[in-house]
Amino acid sequence: MLEPRIASGKVLWHFTMSLDGFVAGPGHGMDWMGGITARPDLIDQYATTTGAVLGGRDGWDACPDPSGIYGGAWQGPLFVLTHHPEDATPTEGVTFLNCGPAEAVRIGLEAADGKNLEVFSPDIGRQLLELGLIDEIDLHIAPVLLGDGIRLYDNPGGTPIRLHGLGQTDPFAVADVRYKPI
């Protein structure tokens, strides 16, 4: 069993991901998540340890509902990083930022007030990883193969990034998952 998440001002890149590496379907579709279950206390853990959320404009435009984060269990500041904040529809509780990703993290961590800043964007997460600003990557692998959509990490021609597993006896061991088609 995983240890509960502790709110300590981390920058947490967090997603539920398909077994083949997609965090959203085509057009940022999330209908594939229907019927997928999570550990019973998972949403409560994230709702209490998350102080602010940072997302990207494409994801926001596809799902413009800040009250939907963690099924409405979480309330707090949501920041959307965009090159064009002038054409964004003003929404209560949402701040549209036009700055670099490092500045967006600074703003988000300040707003998180000692809790975690959760990054809900594959592209922003990749940029923050390159800048050394991701403290942890937290993935929940869903028992589904999408075959198409928005990948968690896409960096053609880039060098591999090695990760250190947390909560494991061997932090460099592979994660074993086993499923059968239904």
C-alpha positions, 0 to 999 in steps of 0.5 A: 500500500502506498503511503498517504501523500503529505502536503509539503509544498511539492510540485506534483505532476499528477495524472491517471494514465492509460496503460499505453501512456495516454492521460486524455483521449483525442481532443482531451476527452476523458470519457474513458475514465468512466467505470475506473475505480480508485483506492477509497481514500485517494480523492480525499488525500489529494483534496486535502493536500492540494493547495493550488492547481496549474494546468494548460490552456488546451486542457482548460478549453476542453474541460472549463470547469474548476468545480470538477477537480476531484469530483468537486471535493477540492476547492482552491486557486486554479492557474491556467498557463496560456500564451493568449489570456486576452481571449480566455473567458473569465471564470471565478477562481481561475487565473490565466497566466502569461508567463514562463513555466518557472514563474507559474510555479512560483505563483502557484506555490505561493497560492498553495500556501504550504500545500502541494501545487498539482500540475495537470498538463503534460506539456507544462509538466515536461517543461517543468521536468526539463527545468528541474522543477518537478518534485514528484510524478504521481501516476495511477495506471488505469486498466485501459488501452486508448491507442490515441490521445494526449501522452503523459510525456512526449519528447521526440529526440530527447534523452531518457529521464531516469526516475527513482521509485518512491515507497519501493524496496528497490527504487530502480525496479520496474513496476509490474502490472498484469491485466487480461482483456475483457 
